[in-house]
Structure formats: structure tokens, C-alpha cells
Amino acid sequence: MAVSGAKVLKYVGMAGVVGVAATGVMVARDERKRRAYTPDEVREQLHVRYTAAYNNGGEVPRPSKPTMRERLQNARERLRRH
């Protein structure tokens, strides 16, 4: 039974899509583990926010988003560690 070239390319493409999806899942799982906080870290952050809100008359300060430069620097640091 001969397989045409188009079918071969179709299967190679499908395998590539499955590989990319699997890699994305693994990267996301790894990132979740890396960003996991301990209960003590969560408690400490809640205390900091509560104190700041109490001192500001009930207004809770929101953490600022990192700038593009900070995001790139963080990405470079993560790549260097691995």
C-alpha cells in the first residue's frame, strides 16, 4: 500500500502541531510550579496589603505591572539559570 506525498506531509504537520501543543503544556506547568507561593509568602503579602489599605483609609494599592524592560530582564535571567 503506497502512501502519497500529500498524506505524508499531512501526518508530519499533524505531528508537529501535537508536539507544539505538548511543549506548551509542559512550559505552562513548569511556570506554574516556579511561581507557586508558600503559605508564609501569601500571608506576608496579605499583611502588607492590609497595612497599606488601613494606612490609606481603606484604599488597596494594586501591584504595578512590570515594564517591558523588566519583563525582558526577567526572561533573560530565567534563561541564564537553565
C-alpha positions in Angstrom: 0.0 0.0 0.0 1.6 3.2 -1.2 1.2 6.5 0.7 1.0 9.6 -1.3 3.3 12.6 -0.6 0.4 14.8 0.4 -0.6 12.3 3.1 2.9 12.1 4.4 3.1 15.9 4.7 -0.3 15.9 6.4 0.8 13.4 9.0 4.1 15.3 9.6 2.2 18.6 10.0 -0.2 17.0 12.5 2.7 15.5 14.4 4.3 19.0 14.5 1.0 20.6 15.9 0.8 17.9 18.6 4.4 18.4 19.5 4.0 22.2 19.8 0.9 21.7 22.0 2.6 19.2 24.2 5.6 21.5 24.7 3.2 24.4 25.5 1.5 22.3 28.2 4.9 21.4 29.7 6.1 25.0 29.7 2.9 26.2 31.4 3.1 23.5 34.1 6.7 24.4 34.8 5.9 28.1 35.0 3.0 27.4 37.5 5.4 25.4 39.7 8.0 28.2 39.5 5.5 30.9 40.5 4.0 28.9 43.3 4.0 30.7 46.6 4.4 29.2 50.0 1.6 29.9 52.6 4.0 32.1 54.5 4.7 34.2 51.4 0.9 34.6 50.8 0.3 35.5 54.4 3.1 38.1 54.4 1.8 39.7 51.3 -1.8 39.9 52.7 -0.4 41.5 55.9 1.5 44.1 53.8 -1.6 44.9 51.7 -3.9 45.1 54.8 -1.5 47.5 56.5 -1.2 49.7 53.4 -5.0 49.7 53.0 -5.5 50.6 56.7 -3.0 53.5 56.4 -4.6 54.8 53.1 -8.1 54.9 54.5 -9.3 51.6 53.0 -7.8 52.1 49.5 -5.9 48.9 48.5 -2.8 49.7 46.4 -2.6 47.5 43.3 0.7 46.0 42.3 2.1 47.7 39.2 2.7 45.7 36.0 6.3 45.2 35.1 7.6 47.3 32.3 8.7 45.7 29.0 12.3 46.2 30.0 11.7 44.5 33.4 9.9 41.6 31.6 12.8 41.2 29.2 15.4 41.3 32.0 13.4 38.7 34.0 13.2 36.4 30.9 17.0 36.8 30.4 17.6 35.8 34.0 15.4 32.8 33.7 17.2 31.7 30.6 20.6 32.1 32.2 19.6 29.9 35.2 18.7 27.0 32.9 
